[in-house]
Amino acid sequence: MSQSNIMPGFRPTLGFTLFYLGLVVLIPLSTLVFKSFQLSWDDYLSVITNDRVVASFRVSFVTSLAAAAVASLFGFIIAWVLVRYPFPGKRLFDALIDLPFALPTAVAGIVLATIYQPNGTIGQWLTEVFGLQVAYKPLGIVVALIFISLPFVVRTVEPVLQEFDSTMEEAASSLGATRQQVFVRIILPNLLPASMTGFALAFARSVGEYGSVIFIAGNLPYVSEIVPLMIITKLEQYEYAGATAIALTMLVISFLLLLVINLLQLWVRKRSGQL
C-alpha cells in the first residue's frame, strides 16, 4: 500500500522554487563573487582596507544596528498599543504604519532632510533647544533608517501578540503575580523571538538602504558616507572590480551578523520553551 502524499505537487513546486532561487539569488551572488576574482588578493585588501571604505563600513553597520535596536523597542510598543488598546483613529494609525512600504525611499529622504536640516521645522528646534544637529550627521542616517525599518518590527510582533493566549496572564494574576511579573515572566519570553525576528528584518533592510539616506546624510567622507554610496561611486568611476569587492565584503559581513542574530533567536526560542 503506497503512502499518501500530504502535499501534492511537491516535485513541481520544489523545482520551481529551486529555479527561482537560482535565477534571482544564486546567479547574481555568484556573478558578484566571480567579478571579484578579477582582483588579486593584495588588490582586494587594498580596496576594502582603504580608510574611506573602512569609515563607510563603520557608518553603515553602526547606524543600521542602532536603528534596528530603536525600531525594535518602539515597534514592540506600537504593536502592543495597536493590539491591546482601543482608541480613536486606531485604523488610520494602523494604516500609517505601512506608509514607508509604499512611499518611495527618495521621497522619504527628501522629506526627512527638509524637516531635520538646521533651518527645518524640527531641526531648527532641536538645534536651538538641545544644540543637536540631525541632518548631515550619522544621527540623521539613524532617523531615516528607523523610519523605513519600523514597519518590519510592528508587522512581525503584531500577529504574535494577537494570537497570544491571554488565559496565561489571567492564571498568573489569579495566583498573585503582579502586572510587572506577568509581563516579564510570561509575555516577554513568548514575544522575544518575534521581536528578534523584527530586529533582524529591520537590520537587513537598513544595511542596504540608499534612497532615503543620501539626502539626509550629507555624504561627508569619514563622517556620514555609507557603503552603498561608495559602491555607486566606484561604478561611476568604472571601477567595477573595486565595487564588487566592497559589495562582496558587505554581503559577507551582513550574512555573518544575520547568522549570529538567527542563532541567538534560536537559543531564545529553546530557552523560552523550557520556561
C-alpha positions in Angstrom: 0.0 0.0 0.0 1.5 3.3 -1.1 1.8 6.1 1.4 -0.4 9.1 0.5 1.4 12.3 -0.2 0.3 15.0 2.2 1.4 17.8 -0.1 0.5 17.1 -3.7 2.6 18.7 -6.4 5.7 18.6 -4.3 8.1 17.9 -7.1 6.9 20.7 -9.5 6.8 23.2 -6.7 10.2 22.2 -5.4 11.6 22.5 -8.9 10.1 26.0 -9.4 11.4 27.1 -6.0 14.9 25.9 -6.8 14.7 27.5 -10.3 13.5 30.8 -8.8 16.2 30.7 -6.0 19.0 30.1 -8.6 17.7 32.7 -11.1 17.1 35.5 -8.6 19.5 34.8 -5.8 22.3 32.4 -6.6 23.3 33.6 -10.1 23.6 37.3 -9.1 25.6 36.4 -6.0 27.9 34.0 -7.9 28.4 36.7 -10.5 29.4 39.1 -7.7 32.0 36.6 -6.4 33.4 35.8 -9.8 33.7 39.5 -10.7 35.8 40.0 -7.5 38.2 37.4 -8.8 39.5 40.0 -11.2 41.4 41.5 -8.3 44.4 39.8 -6.7 44.3 39.2 -3.0 46.6 42.2 -2.4 44.4 44.4 -4.6 41.3 43.2 -2.8 42.7 44.0 0.6 43.9 47.4 -0.7 40.3 48.2 -1.7 38.5 47.1 1.4 41.1 48.4 3.8 41.1 51.9 2.3 40.5 54.4 5.1 37.4 55.9 3.4 35.9 52.5 2.7 36.5 51.3 6.3 34.9 54.5 7.6 31.8 53.9 5.3 31.5 50.3 6.7 31.6 51.6 10.2 28.9 54.2 9.5 26.7 51.8 7.7 26.8 49.0 10.2 26.8 51.1 13.4 23.8 53.2 12.2 22.0 50.1 11.0 22.4 48.3 14.3 21.4 51.4 16.2 18.3 52.0 14.0 17.3 48.3 14.3 17.6 48.4 18.1 15.5 51.6 18.4 12.9 50.3 15.8 12.7 47.1 17.8 11.9 48.9 21.0 9.3 51.3 19.6 7.9 48.8 17.2 7.2 46.5 20.1 5.4 49.3 22.0 3.4 50.3 18.9 2.4 46.7 18.2 1.4 46.4 21.9 -0.8 49.5 21.8 -2.4 48.5 18.5 -3.4 45.1 19.8 -4.2 45.8 23.5 -5.9 49.2 23.5 -8.8 50.7 21.6 -8.5 54.4 20.8 -10.0 56.9 18.3 -8.3 56.9 14.9 -6.8 53.4 15.5 -7.5 52.2 11.9 -5.9 55.3 10.5 -2.9 55.0 12.7 -2.6 51.3 11.8 -2.7 52.2 8.1 0.0 54.8 8.5 2.4 52.2 9.9 2.6 50.7 6.4 3.3 54.1 4.7 7.1 53.5 4.4 6.4 50.4 2.4 4.6 52.3 -0.3 6.5 55.6 -0.1 9.4 55.9 -2.5 12.6 56.0 -0.4 13.9 59.1 -2.3 10.7 60.9 -1.3 11.2 59.9 2.3 14.8 61.1 2.3 13.9 64.5 0.8 11.1 65.0 3.4 13.3 63.9 6.3 16.1 66.1 5.1 13.8 69.1 4.8 12.3 68.9 8.3 15.5 67.9 10.1 18.0 70.3 8.4 19.4 73.0 10.7 16.7 75.5 9.5 14.0 72.9 9.1 10.8 72.7 11.2 12.1 70.1 13.6 15.8 70.5 13.0 15.8 74.2 14.0 14.0 73.5 17.3 16.5 70.7 18.1 19.4 72.9 17.3 18.2 75.9 19.3 16.9 73.9 22.4 19.3 71.0 22.6 22.2 72.0 20.3 21.6 68.8 18.4 22.1 68.6 14.6 20.4 65.7 13.0 20.7 66.2 9.2 24.2 65.7 7.6 25.3 63.6 10.6 25.2 59.9 11.4 22.2 60.7 13.7 20.3 61.7 10.5 21.1 58.3 9.0 19.7 56.6 12.1 16.5 58.6 11.9 16.0 57.7 8.2 16.7 54.0 8.9 14.2 54.0 11.8 11.6 55.4 9.5 11.9 52.7 6.9 12.5 49.8 9.2 9.9 50.4 11.9 7.0 48.7 10.0 9.0 45.4 9.8 9.1 45.2 13.6 5.5 46.2 14.1 4.1 43.7 11.5 6.3 40.9 12.9 5.3 41.3 16.5 1.7 42.3 16.0 0.3 38.9 14.8 2.2 37.0 17.5 0.7 39.3 20.1 -2.8 38.9 18.6 -2.5 35.1 18.9 -1.1 35.2 22.4 -3.2 33.2 24.9 -4.5 35.7 27.4 -5.6 32.9 29.8 -1.9 32.5 30.9 -2.0 36.1 32.0 -5.3 35.6 33.9 -3.9 32.4 35.5 -0.8 34.2 36.7 -2.8 37.1 38.0 -5.1 34.8 39.9 -2.0 33.2 41.6 -0.9 36.6 42.9 1.5 37.7 40.2 1.8 41.5 39.7 1.4 43.0 36.2 5.2 43.5 36.0 5.8 39.9 36.9 3.2 38.7 34.3 4.9 40.8 31.6 8.5 39.8 32.4 7.9 36.1 33.1 5.1 35.3 30.7 4.5 37.8 28.0 8.1 38.9 27.2 9.6 35.4 26.8 6.8 34.5 24.3 7.2 37.7 22.3 11.0 37.9 22.4 11.6 35.5 19.4 9.3 37.6 17.2 11.0 40.8 18.4 14.3 39.4 17.4 13.0 38.4 14.0 11.8 42.0 13.6 15.2 43.2 14.7 16.9 41.0 12.0 14.5 42.2 9.3 15.0 45.9 10.3 18.8 45.5 10.3 18.7 43.7 6.9 16.5 46.4 5.5 18.7 49.2 6.9 22.1 48.0 6.0 21.4 48.2 2.3 19.3 51.3 2.3 20.3 54.0 -0.1 17.5 56.3 -1.3 16.2 57.6 2.0 19.8 58.1 3.4 21.8 60.0 0.9 19.6 63.1 1.2 19.7 63.4 4.9 23.3 62.1 5.4 25.1 64.8 3.6 27.5 62.1 2.3 30.6 63.6 4.0 33.6 61.3 3.7 34.7 59.7 7.1 31.5 61.2 8.7 28.3 60.2 7.0 29.2 58.3 3.9 27.6 54.9 3.6 28.7 51.7 1.8 26.1 51.7 -0.9 27.2 55.2 -1.9 30.8 54.0 -2.0 29.7 51.2 -4.4 27.8 53.7 -6.6 30.9 56.0 -6.6 33.1 53.1 -7.8 30.6 52.2 -10.5 30.5 55.8 -11.7 34.3 55.7 -12.0 34.1 52.4 -13.9 35.9 50.6 -11.1 33.7 47.5 -11.4 36.1 45.2 -9.7 36.5 47.6 -6.7 32.7 48.0 -6.5 32.2 44.2 -6.4 34.9 43.8 -3.8 33.2 46.3 -1.5 29.8 44.7 -2.2 31.1 41.2 -1.5 32.6 42.3 1.8 29.4 43.9 2.8 27.5 40.8 1.8 29.8 38.6 3.9 29.6 40.8 7.0 25.9 41.2 6.7 25.5 37.4 6.4 27.6 36.8 9.5 25.7 39.3 11.5 22.4 37.8 10.5 23.7 34.4 11.2 24.6 35.4 14.8 21.2 37.0 15.2 19.4 33.9 14.0 21.5 31.6 16.2 20.7 33.9 19.2 17.0 33.8 18.2 17.1 30.0 18.1 18.7 30.0 21.5 15.9 32.3 22.9 13.2 30.1 21.4 14.7 27.0 23.0 15.1 28.8 26.3 11.5 30.2 26.1 10.2 26.7 25.5 12.0 25.5 28.7 10.4 28.2 30.9 
